[in-house]
Amino acid sequence: MVLLCSERPNAPSGFDKIFEVLLSQGRPAPRLFELHDRVQVTVFRRILKPEVIDFIAKADQIYQLTQRERIVLGLLAQQDALTARELASILELSSADSLQPWLKRVLDWGLVRGSGRTQAMRYFVAPDLLRNLNFNGETTLKLIEPHRLSALVLEDLRRYPNSAISDIHQRIGGEIHPKQVKRALDELIEKNAVSFEGSNRWRRYKAVT
């Protein structure tokens, strides 16, 4: 059996990335065939719905979507609707109950809507929402993923070397919790991507060139 998307929360998958990229480009999901000595992946070039590209790009900009959320939005934006059972099957999940981490936030934000109950629940992106990008929201970095925050901090330090953490925090976004910025800096230091001088309030950071 070929697993397209792992249910383990932190398990990266090459198939996940293929799905994410193609679906966010408005293209069909790839077809996978497991042969006796290899796995064959068929990627289709045609774009099914050009509007899907703008929809996911705008949603990602506003809500900082996870990879799972981009995948599930791409699938639903290309379909009239999918039942919980159908969606779980496409994602190679063990049951419809496993959809919760994929759908919870996009349902809360109104990007995806549902009708029905249990495995007969049907999920869909409202046609007017997809066609007109008619959803509201303010761009926020509160939900930024750790790897994106690290990249943002590193780019900031390349532009403004020898910066205090308070200055970094102010430049990249005051809505981000200070502990998130500190954690990103610590991880970059562990990777030897960032160095520092001084201690406590006098500590200054810079990108390692």
JOVENPE-V744480 format. One record per residue. N is the residue number from 1. RES is the residue in one letter. SS is DSSP state (H for helix, E for strand, - for the rest). PSI is psi in radians with two decimals (* if undefined). NEAR is the number of other C-alpha atoms within 12 Angstrom. Layout:
[[N/RES/SS/PSI/NEAR] [N/RES/SS/PSI/NEAR]]
//
This chain:
[[1/M/-/2.35/13] [2/V/-/2.15/22] [3/L/-/2.06/24] [4/L/-/-0.72/33] [5/C/-/2.10/34] [6/S/-/2.53/25] [7/E/-/-0.22/25] [8/R/-/2.23/14] [9/P/-/-0.50/14] [10/N/-/0.31/12] [11/A/-/1.92/16] [12/P/-/2.67/17] [13/S/-/2.34/20] [14/G/H/-0.61/17] [15/F/H/-0.68/30] [16/D/H/-0.78/31] [17/K/H/-0.69/23] [18/I/H/-0.82/28] [19/F/H/-0.85/36] [20/E/H/-0.85/34] [21/V/H/-0.84/29] [22/L/H/-0.79/35] [23/L/H/-0.64/42] [24/S/H/-0.29/39] [25/Q/-/0.17/32] [26/G/-/0.30/35] [27/R/E/2.80/30] [28/P/-/2.70/30] [29/A/-/2.56/36] [30/P/-/2.70/27] [31/R/E/2.30/20] [32/L/E/2.34/22] [33/F/E/2.16/17] [34/E/E/1.97/15] [35/L/-/3.08/11] [36/H/-/-0.44/8] [37/D/-/0.08/7] [38/R/-/2.92/11] [39/V/E/2.20/16] [40/Q/E/2.23/15] [41/V/E/2.16/19] [42/T/E/2.11/17] [43/V/-/2.22/20] [44/F/-/2.43/19] [45/R/-/-0.46/14] [46/R/-/2.63/15] [47/I/E/2.12/19] [48/L/-/-0.83/22] [49/K/-/1.77/27] [50/P/H/-0.54/23] [51/E/H/-0.37/26] [52/V/H/-0.62/37] [53/I/H/-0.89/29] [54/D/H/-0.65/24] [55/F/H/-0.88/37] [56/I/H/-0.64/44] [57/A/H/-0.76/26] [58/K/H/-0.73/28] [59/A/H/-0.70/35] [60/D/H/-0.68/32] [61/Q/H/-0.70/21] [62/I/H/-0.75/23] [63/Y/H/-0.04/30] [64/Q/-/1.12/30] [65/L/-/2.61/35] [66/T/-/2.95/31] [67/Q/H/-0.74/33] [68/R/H/-0.75/39] [69/E/H/-0.64/35] [70/R/H/-0.67/40] [71/I/H/-0.86/39] [72/V/H/-0.60/46] [73/L/H/-0.71/48] [74/G/H/-0.74/45] [75/L/H/-0.84/42] [76/L/H/-0.57/42] [77/A/H/-0.38/42] [78/Q/-/-0.12/35] [79/Q/-/2.70/29] [80/D/-/-0.72/20] [81/A/-/2.72/28] [82/L/E/2.37/31] [83/T/E/2.85/28] [84/A/H/-0.69/34] [85/R/H/-0.76/25] [86/E/H/-0.74/25] [87/L/H/-0.74/35] [88/A/H/-0.65/33] [89/S/H/-0.77/21] [90/I/H/-0.68/29] [91/L/-/0.02/34] [92/E/-/0.71/23] [93/L/-/2.67/26] [94/S/-/-0.51/21] [95/S/-/2.93/20] [96/A/H/-0.42/29] [97/D/H/-0.41/22] [98/S/H/-0.05/25] [99/L/H/-0.28/34] [100/Q/H/-0.87/22] [101/P/H/-0.35/22] [102/W/H/-0.57/34] [103/L/H/-0.36/35] [104/K/H/-0.92/24] [105/R/H/-0.71/25] [106/V/H/-0.48/34] [107/L/H/-0.76/23] [108/D/H/-0.63/15] [109/W/-/-0.18/21] [110/G/-/0.19/24] [111/L/-/-0.57/39] [112/V/-/2.51/38] [113/R/E/2.78/29] [114/G/E/2.67/27] [115/S/E/2.53/19] [116/G/-/-2.92/15] [117/R/-/2.70/14] [118/T/H/-2.33/18] [119/Q/H/-0.23/22] [120/A/H/-0.05/19] [121/M/-/2.34/22] [122/R/E/2.26/26] [123/Y/E/2.52/39] [124/F/E/2.73/33] [125/V/-/2.18/37] [126/A/-/2.30/28] [127/P/H/-0.70/24] [128/D/H/-0.58/16] [129/L/H/-0.76/24] [130/L/H/-0.70/33] [131/R/H/-0.71/20] [132/N/H/-0.03/16] [133/L/-/0.68/23] [134/N/-/1.08/18] [135/F/-/2.60/23] [136/N/-/2.71/16] [137/G/-/2.64/17] [138/E/-/2.41/15] [139/T/-/2.25/18] [140/T/-/2.59/21] [141/L/-/0.13/26] [142/K/-/-0.55/24] [143/L/-/0.26/23] [144/I/-/2.42/28] [145/E/-/2.60/22] [146/P/H/-0.75/26] [147/H/H/-0.55/20] [148/R/H/-0.68/21] [149/L/H/-0.74/32] [150/S/H/-0.75/30] [151/A/H/-0.66/23] [152/L/H/-0.76/28] [153/V/H/-0.77/42] [154/L/H/-0.75/35] [155/E/H/-0.67/24] [156/D/H/-0.73/29] [157/L/H/-0.48/32] [158/R/H/-0.57/21] [159/R/H/-0.58/18] [160/Y/-/1.33/20] [161/P/-/2.81/24] [162/N/-/0.83/24] [163/S/E/2.55/30] [164/A/-/2.74/28] [165/I/H/-0.57/34] [166/S/H/-0.64/26] [167/D/H/-0.72/23] [168/I/H/-0.82/34] [169/H/H/-0.79/30] [170/Q/H/-0.68/18] [171/R/H/-0.73/21] [172/I/H/-0.33/31] [173/G/-/1.91/24] [174/G/-/-0.32/19] [175/E/-/-0.25/18] [176/I/-/2.42/27] [177/H/-/2.38/22] [178/P/H/-0.58/21] [179/K/H/-0.55/18] [180/Q/H/-0.70/30] [181/V/H/-0.76/38] [182/K/H/-0.71/23] [183/R/H/-0.70/21] [184/A/H/-0.72/31] [185/L/H/-0.77/40] [186/D/H/-0.72/23] [187/E/H/-0.66/22] [188/L/H/-0.60/29] [189/I/H/-0.71/22] [190/E/H/-0.55/14] [191/K/-/0.06/15] [192/N/-/0.47/17] [193/A/-/-0.35/24] [194/V/E/2.48/30] [195/S/E/2.97/26] [196/F/E/2.81/26] [197/E/E/2.57/18] [198/G/-/-3.13/14] [199/S/-/2.78/11] [200/N/H/-2.25/12] [201/R/H/-0.24/13] [202/W/H/0.04/14] [203/R/-/2.40/18] [204/R/E/2.44/24] [205/Y/E/2.64/36] [206/K/E/2.69/30] [207/A/E/2.48/29] [208/V/-/2.19/19] [209/T/-/*/13]]
//
